[in-house]
Amino acid sequence: MRIEQTRRRLARLREAGLVDRITLPRAGRMRVWFPSRYGVQLAGEWPEMRGRRPSRTVSDPTAVRLKAGHALTVTETALAFLQDARRHGDLCRPLDWIPEVHHPTGSGKAVIPDALLYYRRGSDDGDGSTLRAFVEVDRATMGPERLAAKLTAYARLHGYAPTVPGRRPTIQEPALEDWRRRYPLFPRLLFILDSTGPTGAKTRIRALRAAARDPAAFNFLHDVPILAALLTAC
């Protein structure tokens, strides 16, 4: 699709009240488009989006402006997966990349990955395998230790089993982990590293490996693949 066609379609969506835009003060006066509250409400009725909890700030212009850099990198990551799938004959559509899916872990806490990715190897004729991943896009805006601490959060999600009022878990019927309601297998965890050179990437991967030695995360790391990749070649 040509850029002018995209602009015209976005303009029509804006006239319908489904999207809005802001202009960044730098970056060549780049325009950033985002869904309006009405747009989020309608999109939430799509079968693919039912049961998903959108971010409370996704339609707030100030929040969009503050998070624009990160959001654009997350979008760039999504496009990289879509383009790579086409090159390899795999299946990954735009709606197979779902940003900020809310996963509660109890006591009012939650894990919210930058995106939930569905990627199918091979064609859509039933012969391929579907891969799921929680994607964390790291722009080197936090220290390596804070990045590595996310492993602990995902380990907590992996083991979180909410209690059912009036029902006590038993050996025969133990409490079921909450993630099993959504996924047949816990999605793998993929860290996408950006805005850092080879030395910075090695430092951040070393921090992830150090966090992986935490005994509290043993079961999680035994069951779930953890991967890291650079968004762009160094």
Number of C-alpha atoms within 10 A of each C-alpha: 5 6 8 9 10 11 11 11 12 17 16 13 16 18 11 12 14 20 20 21 18 16 13 15 10 7 8 8 10 11 12 16 16 19 20 20 18 14 18 17 13 12 16 16 12 10 8 12 14 10 11 15 12 18 14 9 12 17 20 15 18 12 12 19 16 11 13 16 12 16 17 12 18 22 15 13 19 22 16 13 18 19 13 14 18 12 9 11 13 19 20 24 18 12 11 18 22 20 22 20 19 15 17 17 21 13 6 6 11 16 16 19 21 22 22 21 24 19 20 21 16 16 14 14 6 9 10 14 12 14 13 18 22 24 27 21 24 22 16 15 12 9 11 18 15 13 19 19 14 16 21 16 16 23 17 19 22 22 16 17 17 13 14 10 6 5 8 10 11 8 6 6 8 10 16 15 15 18 19 12 8 8 10 8 12 18 21 18 21 21 21 19 21 21 15 19 13 10 9 15 20 12 15 22 19 15 18 23 14 12 19 19 11 12 10 13 19 12 12 21 20 9 13 17 13 19 14 17 14 17 20 13 8 11
